[in-house]
Amino acid sequence: MPSGKLARYVVFAALIGITVLSYIYEENTGVNDVPAQHSPDAPAEADGREIAPTSSTGFDFYVLALSWSPSYCAAEGANANRQQCSSGRPYGFVVHGLWPQFETGYPQNCETSQSRNVPFAQAKQLSDIMPSPGLVTHEWRKHGSCTGLTQKDYFSLVRQAVKRVAIPPAYRQPTPRAPVNPQLLEQAFVSANPGLSTEGIAVTCDRDYLREVRVCLTKELTFRPCPEVDRSSCRRRSVEMPAAQ
């Protein structure tokens, strides 16, 4: 074989090997699995600045962020997380995160004695409510680290928070539906959850899609008002709430 062809063959084989090894690594670690739905995931301060990393004590309450999975999948298309959008499971509302909050702003990326990485096996145990292992790790690093809890206790609290918030029956399944009014969806959540007021919930959207429902909870997981979070509510009269593909 001529030396030029041999060199090209060696380079081609090496590229194939690197690609295969990268794929195996991602599948087993969840690396690069963080969905692009991490647009600002909690309110910033009034001047637009996020609060710098801080200690894990002194926050005021939690925000449980529930994302409408089909909106994320539709918006991201081919770039969407495959565990969430290509697994064959029709996800509706999924957990984006449980975020410790101040009355204004929020802590993030706090120092903790816990590992920054979430074991893959532990992350997979959350797949019914958080489909992406990469998302699980991201949420622990950015938000869970600021709760003062261990990883185990933090994700246990996430499950408790999910059970605390009832999804209105009409919005539990990701089936085809007409465009929705975000204010009507918000009222449906208020009606389905005694004690929840319109001042303690925000329904967010982008230009095309309904994206999240954010519910404010005390540290004991009871409903409470949260003016800054409430101000992030979608002001559009109609947005798409797509079905799972």
Sequence and secondary structure as in RCSB ss.txt:
>XXXX:A:sequence
MPSGKLARYVVFAALIGITVLSYIYEENTGVNDVPAQHSPDAPAEADGREIAPTSSTGFDFYVLALSWSPSYCAA
EGANANRQQCSSGRPYGFVVHGLWPQFETGYPQNCETSQSRNVPFAQAKQLSDIMPSPGLVTHEWRKHGSCTGLT
QKDYFSLVRQAVKRVAIPPAYRQPTPRAPVNPQLLEQAFVSANPGLSTEGIAVTCDRDYLREVRVCLTKELTFRP
CPEVDRSSCRRRSVEMPAAQ
>XXXX:A:secstr
  HHHHHHHHHHHHHHHHHHHHHHHHHHH TT   TT S  S   TTS       SS   EEEEEEEEHHHHHHH
HGGGS HHHHSSS    EEEEEEEEE SSS   S   SS SS  HHHHHTTTTT   HHHHHHHHHHTGGGTT  
HHHHHHHHHHHHHHS   GGGSS      B HHHHHHHHHHHSTT  GGGEEEEE SSBEEEEEEEE TTS B  
 HHHHTT    S BB     
